[in-house]
Amino acid sequence: MADGCEDTEVSSILSFVPTDGMTVNEARAMRVAEVMNDFQMLQQYIMQPQPNPSAEDYHEAGYEILRQCRAAGSAVLSAQFEIDPSQLPDGSGEPEKRQLQRVLLDASARRFQAKKIYMRMVAAARWVNMRSGILQGQNRHAGHTAALRQADQALQQELATITDERIVNELRTKDWQAGHWLQEDPPLQTVLNWIRSH
């Protein structure tokens, strides 16, 4: 086998694998499917209908963020995956390995972006709910100013906590708790470089 492991040795490397004799490439394919499944679930949330603000509120911070997130989510979803012809299967296992690693990087980058968008949308949705609780269906007036300012500040504070490191830690923790194989998951810097170059 191209990875230097016979099929019978793989089960000791990938102790989580329920099927004895699973190859490393099969484990890679399983990992890609897990990451893509997470990405799809995040995308479903991102593309849900959003609040429709009044003309007066259209440019308020939380509504702006929701629109930005929706546009960013659409861009991530519509980005094409480029196939490298040199990595098409040839029976040796090596091209499949390289292709699966590349697909995992692409999927990991998309999931990372979707998670960041999702977290920003959750913060903005919390702001919308806070704002609705303050206004209670009324038009804004001077009596609302201080509370609305506090809601805006709370939004900015929450957004500031959404760091790349936090996103990766949350994804990794979830994966680890689910017992997923993380040995070949790309590190944060590799994911960020991929995003910048695509």
Sequence and secondary structure as in RCSB ss.txt:
>XXXX:A:sequence
MADGCEDTEVSSILSFVPTDGMTVNEARAMRVAEVMNDFQMLQQYIMQPQPNPSAEDYHEAGYEILRQCRAAGSA
VLSAQFEIDPSQLPDGSGEPEKRQLQRVLLDASARRFQAKKIYMRMVAAARWVNMRSGILQGQNRHAGHTAALRQ
ADQALQQELATITDERIVNELRTKDWQAGHWLQEDPPLQTVLNWIRSH
>XXXX:A:secstr
 TTS  HHHHHHHSTT SSTT  HHHHHHHHHHHHHHHHHHHHHHHTS      TTTTTSHHHHHHHHHHHHHHH
HHH      GGGS  SSSHHHHHHHHHHHHHHHHHHHHHHHHHHHHHHHHHHHHHHHHHHTT    GGGHHHHHH
HHHHHHHHHHT  HHHHHHHHHHHHHHTT   TT   HHHHHHHHHH 
